[in-house]
Amino acid sequence: MRLSVRTLALPAAALAAALSLTACQSSSDPDAAPAPTSASPRQTTAATPTTPTTPTTPTTPTTTAPDPAPTTAPATTPATKPPKKTTAPTPTDNADNGSNGGNGDDPAPALTPCTAKNVKVVASKVSRPINHLALTVTNVGDRPCDAVGAPLVGFDQSQAPIRIVEESKPQAVVTLTPGESAYASLILTGEPGGDTHGMTVRTVKVNLTTDSMVTVPAPTGTYVDDGAAVSYWQRELADALQY
């Protein structure tokens, strides 16, 4: 039994010596190939950890206000021009609004009323009709004038004018050239009967305009009562005496 053990031990010692020699040669021979390094079947190179970047504070996006929608300028309404301020004309004797013969539709021409400065007035008796006088106004000036409307007539110291016969209104104002005359009928009394408060007068007051009066003598024995009236100025005496 001992012989067997030694036989087996010698080869083992020889193998160890051979391996030792081989190792020495490998370490001293520069041309020898390096011993292979045992590696894992799947060698993964570990990635170098990246230093985490400090997160940048998110910038709050600047909100840009949208451009305001273009405002459409409201259509400018053309300013209505206010009507021209006109001062209502104060009624004068020069204005004819149709009451003196015009129709009132067309602008009346400017009038130049006859006044005490440029006319002569006469009150005279007539044979017909009875109880009438004729008033005659004559232009004694050097320019035309207008016998406007009807004269306002009173007697003596009376304050109120007598009635005007409206139906005697002419179609147009009578214009008198120098030397021409116009006529008005002066009715002295009303219808007979009743208490008419009659009296005999000496003067006749004739208002040609509101601010121009002529006082003329009345024919002798002129008798008037509350029914007295006067017509508008007419171009012809016959036309005036119809009333």
C-alpha positions in Angstrom: 0.0 0.0 0.0 2.7 2.5 0.6 4.2 2.1 -2.8 1.0 3.2 -4.4 0.8 6.4 -2.5 4.3 7.5 -3.4 3.7 6.8 -7.1 0.8 9.0 -7.1 2.5 11.8 -5.1 5.4 12.2 -7.6 3.4 13.1 -10.6 1.5 15.6 -8.5 4.8 17.3 -7.4 6.0 17.3 -10.9 2.8 19.0 -12.1 3.1 21.7 -9.5 6.7 22.4 -10.5 5.7 22.7 -14.2 3.0 25.2 -13.4 5.4 27.2 -11.3 7.9 27.3 -14.1 5.3 28.4 -16.6 4.2 31.2 -14.4 7.8 32.5 -14.1 8.2 32.5 -17.8 5.1 34.3 -18.4 6.1 37.1 -16.0 9.6 37.5 -17.4 8.9 37.3 -21.1 7.9 40.6 -22.5 6.6 39.2 -25.7 4.4 36.8 -24.0 0.7 37.4 -24.4 -1.0 38.7 -21.3 -3.0 36.2 -19.4 -6.6 36.5 -20.2 -8.7 38.2 -17.6 -11.7 36.5 -16.5 -14.6 38.7 -17.2 -18.2 38.3 -16.8 -19.9 37.1 -19.8 -21.7 40.4 -20.2 -19.4 43.2 -18.9 -21.3 46.5 -18.7 -19.4 49.7 -18.3 -21.0 51.6 -15.5 -22.0 55.1 -16.6 -20.4 57.9 -14.8 -23.1 59.5 -12.8 -23.9 62.9 -14.0 -24.1 65.6 -11.5 -27.7 66.6 -11.4 -28.3 70.0 -12.8 -30.0 72.3 -10.5 -33.4 72.7 -12.0 -33.9 76.2 -13.4 -36.7 78.0 -11.9 -39.3 78.1 -14.6 -39.7 81.6 -15.9 -43.2 82.8 -15.6 -44.2 83.5 -19.2 -44.8 87.2 -19.7 -48.3 87.6 -20.6 -48.5 90.1 -23.4 -51.8 91.8 -23.3 -53.5 91.4 -26.7 -53.7 94.5 -28.6 -57.1 96.0 -27.9 -59.5 95.4 -30.7 -59.5 98.5 -32.8 -62.4 100.5 -31.7 -64.5 101.5 -34.6 -65.1 105.1 -34.2 -68.8 105.6 -34.2 -70.0 107.2 -37.3 -70.0 110.8 -36.7 -73.4 112.2 -37.3 -73.1 115.4 -39.1 -74.0 118.0 -36.6 -77.3 119.4 -37.4 -76.8 123.0 -37.7 -79.3 124.6 -35.5 -81.7 126.7 -37.3 -80.5 130.3 -37.6 -81.9 132.3 -34.7 -84.3 134.8 -36.1 -86.0 137.5 -34.1 -89.6 137.6 -34.8 -90.3 140.9 -36.5 -92.2 143.3 -34.4 -95.3 144.2 -36.3 -94.8 147.5 -38.0 -96.8 149.5 -40.4 -94.3 148.6 -43.1 -95.0 144.8 -43.1 -97.9 143.4 -45.0 -98.7 139.8 -44.0 -101.8 139.6 -46.2 -104.1 141.7 -44.0 -103.7 144.6 -46.3 -104.7 142.9 -49.5 -101.9 140.3 -50.0 -102.6 136.6 -50.0 -100.1 135.9 -47.2 -98.3 133.1 -49.2 -95.6 135.1 -50.9 -93.2 137.5 -49.1 -94.8 140.9 -49.2 -92.7 143.7 -50.6 -91.5 146.3 -48.1 -94.0 149.1 -47.7 -93.5 152.8 -47.2 -96.6 153.9 -45.3 -98.1 157.3 -46.0 -97.7 159.5 -42.9 -98.7 162.9 -41.7 -95.3 164.2 -43.1 -96.0 163.3 -46.7 -99.9 163.4 -47.2 -102.9 165.7 -46.8 -106.1 164.3 -45.4 -109.6 165.8 -46.0 -113.0 164.8 -44.6 -115.8 165.9 -46.9 -119.6 165.5 -47.3 -121.1 163.3 -50.1 -124.5 163.4 -51.6 -124.9 159.6 -51.6 -125.1 157.5 -49.6 -126.6 159.5 -46.8 -124.9 159.7 -43.4 -121.5 159.2 -45.0 -118.3 161.3 -45.3 -115.5 160.7 -47.7 -111.9 160.6 -46.3 -109.3 161.6 -49.0 -105.6 161.1 -48.5 -103.3 162.7 -51.1 -99.5 162.2 -51.4 -98.0 165.6 -51.2 -94.4 164.3 -50.9 -91.8 163.6 -53.6 -91.7 159.8 -53.3 -94.4 157.1 -53.5 -96.0 156.0 -50.3 -98.6 153.3 -49.4 -102.0 153.8 -47.9 -101.8 150.9 -45.6 -104.9 149.0 -44.4 -107.7 151.1 -43.0 -107.4 154.3 -41.0 -108.1 154.3 -37.3 -110.8 157.0 -36.9 -112.1 158.8 -33.8 -114.0 162.0 -33.1 -113.3 164.9 -30.9 -112.0 163.6 -27.5 -113.0 159.9 -28.0 -110.4 157.4 -27.0 -111.6 154.2 -28.9 -111.5 154.1 -32.7 -114.7 153.3 -34.6 -115.3 149.9 -36.2 -113.6 148.9 -39.5 -115.7 147.4 -42.3 -113.7 144.2 -42.9 -115.5 143.3 -46.1 -114.1 146.4 -47.7 -110.5 145.0 -47.7 -108.9 145.5 -51.1 -106.9 142.9 -53.0 -103.7 144.9 -52.7 -102.4 147.9 -50.8 -102.9 151.2 -52.6 -99.6 152.8 -53.5 -99.7 156.5 -54.1 -97.2 158.3 -56.4 -96.7 162.0 -55.7 -100.1 163.8 -56.4 -102.2 160.6 -56.3 -105.1 160.0 -53.8 -106.8 157.1 -52.0 -110.3 157.1 -50.4 -112.1 155.7 -47.4 -115.8 155.7 -46.6 -116.7 157.1 -43.2 -120.1 155.8 -42.1 -121.5 158.2 -39.5 -124.5 156.3 -38.0 -125.8 152.8 -37.6 -129.2 151.4 -38.3 -132.0 153.8 -37.2 -133.7 153.1 -33.9 -132.4 152.2 -30.4 -130.3 154.2 -28.0 -127.2 154.9 -30.1 -125.7 157.7 -28.1 -125.4 160.1 -31.0 -123.7 163.5 -30.9 -122.5 166.2 -33.2 -118.7 166.4 -33.7 -116.3 169.0 -34.8 -113.1 167.1 -35.6 -112.1 163.8 -37.1 -108.9 162.1 -35.9 -107.3 159.9 -38.5 -104.5 157.6 -37.6 -102.6 156.7 -40.8 -100.3 154.4 -38.9 -100.0 153.5 -35.2 -97.7 156.5 -34.6 -98.9 159.1 -37.1 -102.2 160.8 -36.6 -103.8 163.7 -38.4 -106.7 165.7 -37.0 -109.0 167.4 -39.6 -112.1 169.5 -39.2 -115.4 167.7 -39.6 -118.0 169.2 -42.0 -120.5 171.4 -40.2 -123.4 169.4 -38.6 -121.6 166.1 -38.7 -123.6 163.8 -36.5 -122.3 160.4 -35.4 -123.4 157.6 -33.1 -122.2 154.2 -31.8 -122.8 152.6 -35.2 -120.0 154.7 -36.9 -117.5 152.7 -39.1 -114.8 153.2 -41.7 -113.7 151.3 -44.7 -110.2 150.3 -46.0 -108.4 152.7 -48.3 -109.5 152.3 -51.9 -108.0 153.5 -55.1 -111.4 154.9 -56.4 -113.9 157.0 -54.4 -116.8 155.0 -55.9 -115.3 151.8 -54.5 -115.0 153.3 -51.1 -118.6 154.7 -51.0 -120.1 151.2 -51.7 -119.8 150.5 -47.9 
